[in-house]
C-alpha cells in the first residue's frame, strides 16, 4: 500500500504482524554553511537548503493517535521544525521494542539524515501529507 499521508503510516504499522515502535526525527530547513547567492535566493523562496535534525522521539502505536497529536506534542518543546521523518522498528511478536531498544536505531536515523541520506525514511509535513524529495 502506498503511504500518502500520516494516517496511512499508522494503518500500515497496525497491519504488521509484529508490534511496531515508530521513530520520528523532526528537521528544520536551514541555509547550508557559506551559501552562495543562488542558494540564498532559493531558500528565501521556500526551496532548497539543508534539513537539520532538531528533535527526535519514539512512540508505540498506543501512544499515537494522529498527526495532530504529534504536532501538538512537538509544539510543547518550542522547537521549530518543517518536516518529520519516520521509520518503524518491529517488536518480538508480543510487544513493541522498548524506548531503550529504539535509542540506537533512532540515533542512526539522525546520523543518516545529517549525512543527507533520506531514502530509507518516510517524510511528512505538519499537515501529515507525505513529502517526496527530488
DRENPA-3360 file (N, C-alpha, C; in nm, 2 decimals, always signed):
BEGIN
1 = XXXXXXXX = +0.08/-0.12/+0.00/+0.00/+0.00/+0.00/+0.09/+0.12/+0.00 ~ +0.07/+0.21/-0.10/+0.15/+0.34/-0.09/+0.10/+0.43/+0.02 ~ +0.20/+0.49/+0.09/+0.17/+0.58/+0.20/+0.17/+0.72/+0.15 ~ +0.05/+0.78/+0.15/+0.03/+0.92/+0.10/+0.02/+1.02/+0.22 ~ -0.01/+0.97/+0.34/-0.03/+1.06/+0.45/+0.00/+0.98/+0.58 ~ +0.01/+1.06/+0.69/+0.04/+1.00/+0.82/-0.06/+0.90/+0.86 ~ -0.18/+0.92/+0.83/-0.29/+0.82/+0.87/-0.26/+0.68/+0.80 ~ -0.21/+0.69/+0.67/-0.17/+0.56/+0.60/-0.06/+0.49/+0.68;
9 = XXXXXXXX = +0.04/+0.57/+0.73/+0.15/+0.51/+0.80/+0.10/+0.44/+0.93 ~ +0.01/+0.50/+1.00/-0.04/+0.44/+1.12/-0.12/+0.31/+1.09 ~ -0.20/+0.32/+0.98/-0.28/+0.20/+0.94/-0.18/+0.08/+0.90 ~ -0.08/+0.12/+0.82/+0.01/+0.01/+0.78/+0.09/-0.05/+0.89 ~ +0.13/+0.04/+0.99/+0.20/-0.01/+1.10/+0.11/-0.11/+1.19 ~ -0.01/-0.07/+1.20/-0.11/-0.16/+1.27/-0.13/-0.29/+1.20 ~ -0.12/-0.30/+1.07/-0.14/-0.42/+0.99/-0.02/-0.52/+1.00 ~ +0.09/-0.47/+1.05/+0.21/-0.56/+1.06/+0.20/-0.67/+1.16;
17 = XXXXXXXX = +0.25/-0.79/+1.13/+0.23/-0.90/+1.22/+0.31/-0.88/+1.36 ~ +0.42/-0.80/+1.35/+0.50/-0.77/+1.47/+0.46/-0.63/+1.52 ~ +0.44/-0.62/+1.66/+0.41/-0.48/+1.71/+0.52/-0.38/+1.68 ~ +0.48/-0.26/+1.64/+0.58/-0.16/+1.59/+0.60/-0.05/+1.69 ~ +0.72/+0.00/+1.69/+0.75/+0.13/+1.76/+0.79/+0.23/+1.64 ~ +0.73/+0.34/+1.64/+0.76/+0.44/+1.53/+0.87/+0.53/+1.58 ~ +0.96/+0.56/+1.49/+1.07/+0.65/+1.52/+1.05/+0.78/+1.44 ~ +1.07/+0.89/+1.50/+1.05/+1.02/+1.43/+1.17/+1.11/+1.46;
25 = XXXXXXXX = +1.21/+1.17/+1.35/+1.31/+1.28/+1.36/+1.26/+1.40/+1.29 ~ +1.25/+1.51/+1.37/+1.20/+1.64/+1.32/+1.31/+1.72/+1.27 ~ +1.30/+1.78/+1.15/+1.40/+1.85/+1.09/+1.36/+1.99/+1.05 ~ +1.45/+2.09/+1.05/+1.42/+2.22/+1.01/+1.50/+2.26/+0.89 ~ +1.44/+2.33/+0.79/+1.51/+2.37/+0.67/+1.60/+2.49/+0.71 ~ +1.73/+2.48/+0.67/+1.83/+2.58/+0.70/+1.91/+2.61/+0.58 ~ +1.97/+2.72/+0.58/+2.07/+2.75/+0.47/+2.20/+2.67/+0.50 ~ +2.26/+2.62/+0.40/+2.39/+2.55/+0.42/+2.49/+2.65/+0.47;
33 = XXXXXXXX = +2.60/+2.60/+0.52/+2.71/+2.68/+0.56/+2.77/+2.75/+0.44 ~ +2.79/+2.88/+0.44/+2.85/+2.96/+0.34/+2.77/+2.94/+0.21 ~ +2.64/+2.98/+0.21/+2.56/+2.97/+0.09/+2.60/+3.07/-0.02 ~ +2.58/+3.03/-0.14/+2.61/+3.13/-0.25/+2.48/+3.21/-0.27 ~ +2.48/+3.31/-0.36/+2.36/+3.39/-0.38/+2.24/+3.31/-0.43 ~ +2.27/+3.21/-0.52/+2.16/+3.13/-0.57/+2.09/+3.05/-0.46 ~ +2.17/+2.99/-0.38/+2.12/+2.91/-0.27/+2.04/+2.99/-0.17 ~ +2.09/+3.11/-0.15/+2.02/+3.21/-0.06/+1.88/+3.25/-0.12;
41 = XXXXXXXX = +1.88/+3.28/-0.25/+1.76/+3.32/-0.32/+1.66/+3.20/-0.32 ~ +1.70/+3.08/-0.35/+1.61/+2.97/-0.35/+1.55/+2.94/-0.21 ~ +1.64/+2.95/-0.11/+1.59/+2.93/+0.03/+1.49/+3.03/+0.07 ~ +1.51/+3.16/+0.03/+1.41/+3.26/+0.06/+1.28/+3.24/-0.01 ~ +1.28/+3.17/-0.12/+1.16/+3.13/-0.19/+1.09/+3.01/-0.14 ~ +1.15/+2.95/-0.03/+1.10/+2.83/+0.03/+1.14/+2.70/-0.04 ~ +1.25/+2.71/-0.11/+1.31/+2.59/-0.18/+1.45/+2.57/-0.14 ~ +1.50/+2.45/-0.15/+1.64/+2.43/-0.13/+1.68/+2.43/+0.02;
49 = XXXXXXXX = +1.80/+2.45/+0.05/+1.85/+2.45/+0.19/+1.89/+2.31/+0.23 ~ +1.92/+2.29/+0.35/+1.95/+2.16/+0.41/+1.85/+2.13/+0.52 ~ +1.83/+2.01/+0.55/+1.74/+1.97/+0.66/+1.82/+1.93/+0.78 ~ +1.81/+2.00/+0.88/+1.89/+1.97/+1.00/+1.80/+1.91/+1.11 ~ +1.84/+1.79/+1.16/+1.76/+1.73/+1.27/+1.76/+1.82/+1.39 ~ +1.64/+1.84/+1.45/+1.64/+1.92/+1.57/+1.57/+1.86/+1.69 ~ +1.50/+1.74/+1.66/+1.43/+1.68/+1.77/+1.40/+1.54/+1.73 ~ +1.40/+1.44/+1.82/+1.36/+1.31/+1.79/+1.28/+1.25/+1.90;
57 = XXXXXXXX = +1.19/+1.15/+1.86/+1.11/+1.08/+1.96/+1.07/+0.95/+1.90 ~ +1.04/+0.85/+1.99/+0.98/+0.72/+1.95/+0.85/+0.70/+2.02 ~ +0.76/+0.64/+1.95/+0.62/+0.62/+2.00/+0.57/+0.48/+1.97 ~ +0.50/+0.41/+2.06/+0.43/+0.30/+2.02/+0.30/+0.34/+1.95 ~ +0.23/+0.25/+1.89/+0.10/+0.29/+1.82/+0.00/+0.33/+1.92 ~ +0.01/+0.27/+2.04/-0.09/+0.31/+2.15/-0.07/+0.45/+2.20 ~ +0.05/+0.50/+2.18/+0.09/+0.64/+2.23/+0.06/+0.75/+2.12 ~ +0.01/+0.71/+2.01/+0.00/+0.80/+1.90/-0.13/+0.78/+1.83;
65 = XXXXXXXX = -0.22/+0.88/+1.82/-0.35/+0.86/+1.76/-0.35/+0.92/+1.62 ~ -0.28/+1.04/+1.60/-0.29/+1.10/+1.47/-0.18/+1.21/+1.46 ~ -0.16/+1.27/+1.34/-0.06/+1.37/+1.32/-0.08/+1.49/+1.41 ~ -0.20/+1.53/+1.43/-0.22/+1.65/+1.51/-0.17/+1.63/+1.65 ~ -0.18/+1.51/+1.71/-0.13/+1.49/+1.84/+0.02/+1.49/+1.84 ~ +0.09/+1.44/+1.74/+0.23/+1.45/+1.73/+0.28/+1.60/+1.71 ~ +0.21/+1.67/+1.63/+0.24/+1.82/+1.61/+0.22/+1.89/+1.74 ~ +0.11/+1.86/+1.81/+0.09/+1.93/+1.94/+0.19/+1.90/+2.04;
73 = XXXXXXXX = +0.23/+1.77/+2.05/+0.34/+1.74/+2.15/+0.47/+1.81/+2.11 ~ +0.50/+1.81/+1.98/+0.62/+1.88/+1.94/+0.62/+2.03/+1.97 ~ +0.50/+2.09/+1.96/+0.48/+2.23/+1.98/+0.52/+2.27/+2.13 ~ +0.49/+2.17/+2.22/+0.53/+2.20/+2.36/+0.68/+2.21/+2.39 ~ +0.76/+2.15/+2.29/+0.90/+2.16/+2.31/+0.95/+2.30/+2.27 ~ +0.87/+2.37/+2.20/+0.91/+2.50/+2.14/+1.03/+2.49/+2.04 ~ +1.05/+2.38/+1.98/+1.15/+2.36/+1.88/+1.08/+2.37/+1.75 ~ +1.12/+2.46/+1.66/+1.06/+2.48/+1.53/+1.11/+2.37/+1.43;
81 = XXXXXXXX = +1.02/+2.32/+1.35/+1.06/+2.21/+1.25/+0.97/+2.23/+1.13 ~ +1.01/+2.17/+1.02/+0.94/+2.18/+0.89/+0.90/+2.04/+0.84 ~ +0.98/+1.94/+0.86/+0.95/+1.81/+0.81/+0.98/+1.71/+0.92 ~ +0.90/+1.60/+0.93/+0.93/+1.49/+1.02/+0.95/+1.37/+0.94 ~ +1.06/+1.30/+0.97/+1.10/+1.18/+0.90/+1.05/+1.06/+1.00 ~ +1.01/+0.95/+0.94/+0.95/+0.84/+1.01/+1.01/+0.71/+0.97 ~ +1.03/+0.62/+1.06/+1.07/+0.48/+1.04/+1.00/+0.39/+1.14 ~ +1.00/+0.27/+1.12/+0.93/+0.17/+1.21/+1.03/+0.07/+1.26;
89 = XXXXXXXX = +1.02/+0.03/+1.38/+1.10/-0.08/+1.44/+1.01/-0.19/+1.49 ~ +1.03/-0.31/+1.44/+0.94/-0.42/+1.48/+0.98/-0.48/+1.61 ~ +0.88/-0.53/+1.68/+0.90/-0.60/+1.81/+0.92/-0.74/+1.80 ~ +0.90/-0.81/+1.91/+0.94/-0.95/+1.92/+0.82/-1.05/+1.91 ~ +0.71/-1.00/+1.86/+0.59/-1.09/+1.85/+0.48/-1.05/+1.94 ~ +0.51/-1.01/+2.06/+0.41/-0.98/+2.16/+0.41/-0.83/+2.19 ~ +0.53/-0.77/+2.20/+0.55/-0.64/+2.25/+0.63/-0.56/+2.15 ~ +0.60/-0.43/+2.13/+0.69/-0.35/+2.05/+0.82/-0.33/+2.12;
97 = XXXXXXXX = +0.92/-0.29/+2.05/+1.05/-0.26/+2.12/+1.03/-0.15/+2.22 ~ +1.12/-0.16/+2.32/+1.11/-0.05/+2.43/+1.18/+0.07/+2.37 ~ +1.16/+0.18/+2.45/+1.22/+0.31/+2.41/+1.37/+0.29/+2.42 ~ +1.42/+0.22/+2.51/+1.57/+0.19/+2.52/+1.62/+0.12/+2.40 ~ +1.54/+0.02/+2.35/+1.58/-0.06/+2.23/+1.58/+0.03/+2.11 ~ +1.49/+0.13/+2.11/+1.48/+0.22/+2.00/+1.59/+0.33/+1.99 ~ +1.66/+0.35/+2.10/+1.76/+0.46/+2.11/+1.87/+0.45/+2.00 ~ +1.93/+0.33/+1.99/+2.04/+0.32/+1.89/+1.98/+0.34/+1.74;
105 = XXXXXXXX = +1.87/+0.27/+1.70/+1.82/+0.29/+1.57/+1.78/+0.44/+1.55 ~ +1.73/+0.51/+1.65/+1.69/+0.65/+1.63/+1.82/+0.73/+1.61 ~ +1.92/+0.70/+1.69/+2.05/+0.77/+1.67/+2.11/+0.75/+1.53 ~ +2.10/+0.63/+1.48/+2.14/+0.60/+1.34/+2.06/+0.68/+1.24 ~ +1.93/+0.69/+1.27/+1.84/+0.76/+1.18/+1.89/+0.91/+1.17 ~ +1.91/+0.97/+1.29/+1.96/+1.11/+1.30/+2.09/+1.12/+1.22 ~ +2.18/+1.03/+1.24/+2.31/+1.04/+1.16/+2.29/+1.03/+1.01 ~ +2.20/+0.94/+0.97/+2.17/+0.93/+0.83/+2.12/+1.06/+0.77;
113 = XXXXXXXX = +2.03/+1.12/+0.84/+1.97/+1.25/+0.80/+2.08/+1.36/+0.79 ~ +2.17/+1.36/+0.89/+2.27/+1.46/+0.89/+2.37/+1.44/+0.77 ~ +2.38/+1.32/+0.72/+2.46/+1.29/+0.60/+2.38/+1.31/+0.47 ~ +2.26/+1.34/+0.48/+2.17/+1.36/+0.36/+2.11/+1.24/+0.31 ~ +2.12/+1.13/+0.38/+2.06/+1.00/+0.34/+1.92/+0.99/+0.39 ~ +1.82/+1.02/+0.30/+1.68/+1.03/+0.34/+1.60/+0.92/+0.27 ~ +1.65/+0.84/+0.18/+1.57/+0.75/+0.10/+1.51/+0.64/+0.18 ~ +1.56/+0.61/+0.30/+1.51/+0.49/+0.38/+1.39/+0.53/+0.47;
121 = XXXXXXXX = +1.36/+0.66/+0.47/+1.26/+0.71/+0.56/+1.14/+0.77/+0.49 ~ +1.02/+0.77/+0.55/+0.91/+0.85/+0.50/+0.92/+0.99/+0.56 ~ +0.87/+1.08/+0.49/+0.87/+1.22/+0.53/+0.73/+1.28/+0.53 ~ +0.70/+1.36/+0.63/+0.56/+1.42/+0.63/+0.58/+1.57/+0.67 ~ +0.48/+1.65/+0.61/+0.48/+1.79/+0.66/+0.39/+1.80/+0.78 ~ +0.37/+1.92/+0.83/+0.29/+1.94/+0.95/+0.14/+1.90/+0.94 ~ +0.09/+1.89/+0.82/-0.05/+1.85/+0.79/-0.06/+1.70/+0.79 ~ +0.06/+1.63/+0.78/+0.05/+1.49/+0.77/+0.06/+1.43/+0.63;
129 = XXXXXX = +0.08/+1.52/+0.54/+0.09/+1.47/+0.40/+0.23/+1.42/+0.37 ~ +0.24/+1.32/+0.30/+0.38/+1.26/+0.26/+0.45/+1.36/+0.17 ~ +0.58/+1.37/+0.19/+0.66/+1.47/+0.12/+0.76/+1.38/+0.04 ~ +0.78/+1.41/-0.09/+0.89/+1.35/-0.16/+0.99/+1.45/-0.20 ~ +1.12/+1.41/-0.22/+1.23/+1.50/-0.25/+1.28/+1.46/-0.39 ~ +1.32/+1.56/-0.46/+1.37/+1.54/-0.60/+1.52/+1.57/-0.60;
% end
